[in-house]
Amino acid sequence: MTDIEVEAEWQENLELSMKYQVWSSCKIDETPVLLKTFFTSTAYEIAIYDFKQLWFECCDEATFSKRVKELNPNIEAPSTTLLQHIQDNLTKESVTLKIVYSKNDEEKNSIKEQPKMTINWSSQLIGGVPFTWQYYLVPADNQQVCSHLITPLMTMVGEMSRRESDLMKLLSKKDAEIEDYKAAGGKVSRKYLRTVPFDEKAFRKEMITSKGFEQQVLTGGLSAFAGSAGDLYKEVQIKHSWLSRSQDLDGGAGVGPMDEFMLDGRLLQSDFTTGSPMGSPTKSITPHQSPVKIASAEGSPTKDTELLRRQALERKLNEERTRQESKRKKKKIF
């Protein structure tokens, strides 16, 4: 199997998680926010960015059942049904959402408490039965902020710049091709199809002075994940997981300059617990130093290294397939 085929098969068996969900823009209590959720049959995770703070809640099965009884003592329905109702109606106009921020009052409380965001959610079940819910969100930690916002956004900016550069080169080639046709006597059959040669400097100046640029700045990033940008966010997260997984199998091949501290959104603490200096983290191979090149530099044959790497990837895939099939069989039996 080629590397592309191995990666494609890995993606087909990839288990969904909060990391791969795309942000969406909406309004909660007339406040523009970015919202991200992940629901299962027994629990959910929710993240909200109000452009001041990233808030997060992870509600497990036990917590959900307990909260349902407290808020809706007269309702008897399976948790699966209620979770599906919340997921389907989270941001619909038929529900009422109210945000309440709570901060620590040191004068009244001797114990310092973490600030919270409470969202009161009111809706109706089938038959008009009223149903209320409350989300209890707390400020996300640094790992969550990096994993869900900063790292993927910075990667997206870099990737979009790379694509823009390639498109500029393609436009220049298209202009050269058109000029060649004109020199050979070619003419445009319809006047409205005629274009002028692309001027990169003029284009960039026009974009900066356009109303669209002003609107993007005013909205502050509400449309950052709209359309194809949302697809790119998901692809960035999936690719990061794949490269992190390949790093484990290859025995330390780097996937980026920040990955010696962060792997798949989790901060690595080895450099801070083994006594190594803060300014001297364990060295990793940069993206420009592939495992093959490193092996060649040390005298190992390139083909043997590549073969061993592919064999390791295939063994790992087979092990994952076996585990997933075992899980499916157990679920079916259950």
N, C-alpha and C positions, 0 to 999 in steps of 0.2 A: 504493500500500500504506500502511496505517496504521502508526503507530509500534509498536503491539502486534504486528501481523503481521510487521513487519520483525524485531523482537526474537525472535519465535517461530521464524522461519526461521533466524535466526542461531544459536539454541540447538540446532536440529536438526542443524546442521553443525558444532557445537562439538566440538573434539577433546578427548577425555578426558585428564586429567593428574592428578598427585598432589594438586593444589590442590582438586579437586572430590571427592576420596574422603572418606568419613565416618569419624570416629573410632569405635572399638568398644572396650568394656571387656572385659578378660580377665585371666587370671593366668598369669604366666611365672615358673616356679620359686617358686610360692606367693606371688609379689609382685603385687599388683593394679596394673595399668597400663592406659593408653589406647594402642591400637594403630591404626596407619594404614598401608596398603600400596597400592602401585600396580605391577602386573605387566604386562609386554608379552611378546611371543614371544621376546625376546632379552635382556631386562634387568628390573630391578626397583628400586623405591625403598621404603624402610621407615622409619617414624618411630615412636618409643616415648616416651611421657611417663610417668615413674615418680613423678610428683608432687614431684620434686625437680629434675629436669633433663629437657630435651627432647633426645632422641638421634636421630640421622639417619644413614642409609646410602643411597648411590646406587651400585648395582652395574651396570656396563655389560657388554656382551657379552664383551669380552676378559677382563675381571676374573673374570666368572662361569666361563668355560671353564677358565681357569688354576686357579681354586680347586677346581673339580670334579676336575681331574687330581691336585691335591695331596692332597685329602681322600679321593677314591675312585678310586685308580689302576687298579683292576680293572673298573670299570664303563665300558662303552661304550654311550652312549645320546645321542640328540640333545639339545642344550641346551633346545630347546622342550619336550620331554617332561619333562625334569627340573624346569624352571621351573614347569610346570603341576602337577607332583607337589608341589612345595614350596608353591605357592599353595593347592592343595586341602587340604593336610594341616597347614598352619601351626600352628593352635591345637587340633587334634584330640587327644583323650585318648590315642590310640595312639602319639603321638610324645613324645619326651622333650626338654624345654627346660631349659637350665641357664644362668643369668646369671653372668658373671664380670666384675667391675669391675677395671680396672687404672688405677692412679694413678701420677703421676710421683714417683719417688724421687730427690730431688736429691742425696742422699748417694752413691748408686750411679751415677747418670747425670749427667754434666757438662752434657749437652744436655737442656733442658727439653722433655718430651714431652707431647702432648695426652692427657688421660684418655680411656679407651675403655670401651665396653661390648661384651663378646663373648657371644654367645648360641650355645651348643652345641646343635645340633638333630639328633636321631637318629630315623630312621624305617625303613620297609621298602618296597621297590619291589614291583611285581607279581612273585609267585613267592617272596616272602620274602627277597629280596636286601637286605641291610642297606645303608642309605644315610645318610651323615652330612653335615651342613652347618654352617657357622659364619657368623653375621652379625657384622660388625665395624662398630659404630656409634660415632660421635663426637658431642660436644656440638654441637647446632645453633647456627647463628649468629643474630644478632638479626633478620635479615630473615626467616628461616624461622620463628622463634618468633612474630613479628608476623603473618606471612602465614597460618600454620596454626592459631594458637591465639588470641593476644591480640585482633587486629582483628576476626576473625569472632565471637568470644565477646562482645565489647563491643557489636557490632552486633546480635547475637541478644538480648542483654539489653534494648537499646533497643526492638527490634521487639516483644518479648514484653510490655514495659510498655505500648507503644502498643496492642497487641491487648487487654490486660487492661482498659485504660481504655475502649476501645470496647465491650467486653463489659459493663462496669459500667453504661454508659449504656443499653445494650440491655435489661439487666435492669430498670432503672428504668422504661423505657418499657413493658416487659411487665407490671410491677406496676400501672402506671397504666391499661393496657388491661384487666387483670383487674378492677380496681376499677370501671371503667366498665361492664363486663358485670354485676357484682354490683348496681350502682345501678339497672340496667335490669331487675333481677329474675332474672338468670342464677344458676344453682347448679351446683356440681360434682356429676357423676353418681356418682362413687366417692370415698369419704372419703380413701383413700390417695393420691389425686391432689392433695389440697388442700395448699397451701403458704402460708407466711407471707411478708409483704413483705420484700424483700431489704434487709439492713442492712450496708452496706459496712464500717463501723467494726467491727461485731461479727464479720464474716467475716474481716477481716484479723487481729484479735486471736485468733480461733480457729485460724487457720493458723499463727501464731507459736507458740502453745502446744501444737500438735498433735504427736503422735509422728512423723508423716511429716516434719515440718520438722527434728526432731532427727535422724532417720535420714539426711536429705539432708546435714546438716552433718557427721555422722560418716563418711559414705562419701567426703566430700571431692570430689565431682564425678564419681564413677564413672558415674553415670547422666545426665550432662550432655547426652549425644548420643543417648540412647535414644529410640525411637519417633519421634514427630513432630519432636522437637528435632533429630534427625539429618537429617531432610528439610529443616528450616529452615537448618541449617548449610550444606548443599549449595546451597540456593537463594540464600543470602547470598553465597556464593563466586561463583556464576554471575552474579548481579546485579552484583556488584562488577566482574567482568570486562567485562560489557556496558557499564556506565557508564564504565569506564576507556577502553574502545574508543570510545565516543561522545565522550569528552573529546578523544581524538586527532583525530577527524574534525571536531569543532566548533571546534577551535583553542583549547582551553583552558577549556572549561566545567567548573567544579569538580564533583566527586562527593562531597566530604566534607572536613572541616577538616584531616584528616591527609594528604590525597592530594597536596598540593604537595610532600611529602617521599617519599610512597610511591605507586607506581602498579602495581597488579596484583602486590603483594608484593615489588616491587623498589625499593630505596632510591635516590632520585634524588640525585645528587651535584653538580648544577650550581651550587647555592648555595654549595657549599664549595670549588669549584674556580675560580669566576670572580671571587672576591675580595669577594663581597657579605657583609655582616655576618651573624653567626649569628642575631641577633635581628631581622633584616630580610629574611626570605625573599621570593622573588618572589610578588607578590600573585596570588591566584586568585579566581575567582568562587565565592561560597558557594552551597550548595544553594538558598538563597532567591532567588538572582539567576540566573534562567534566561537562556540565550542570547537568547531572544526579548525579555526585558525589557531586557537590556543594549543590544540593537540599537535598541529603541524609544527608549531614553534618549539614544542618540547620533544619532538622527534617521533611522535606516534603517527602512524599512517592515517591519512584523512579518511580513506574509505572505511577502515576498520572502526574508527570513531563514529562515523555516521551510521554504520550498520548497527553498532551497539546501542546508539541512541534510539534508533527506530525500533529495535527489538524491545528496549525498555518501555517505550511508549505503547507498543502493541500488548505487552504483558500487562501493563497497567490498565489498558482498556478492557482486556479480557477479564481481569479481576473485578473491575467495576460492573461489567455486564453481568457477571455471575452473581454479584451481590444484589444488583437491582432485580434480576430475575427471581432470586430467592425472596426478596421483599414482596414482589408482586404475587408470588405463590402464597405467601403467608397471609397477605391481605385478602386474596380470593377465598382462602380457607376460612379466615375470620368472618 
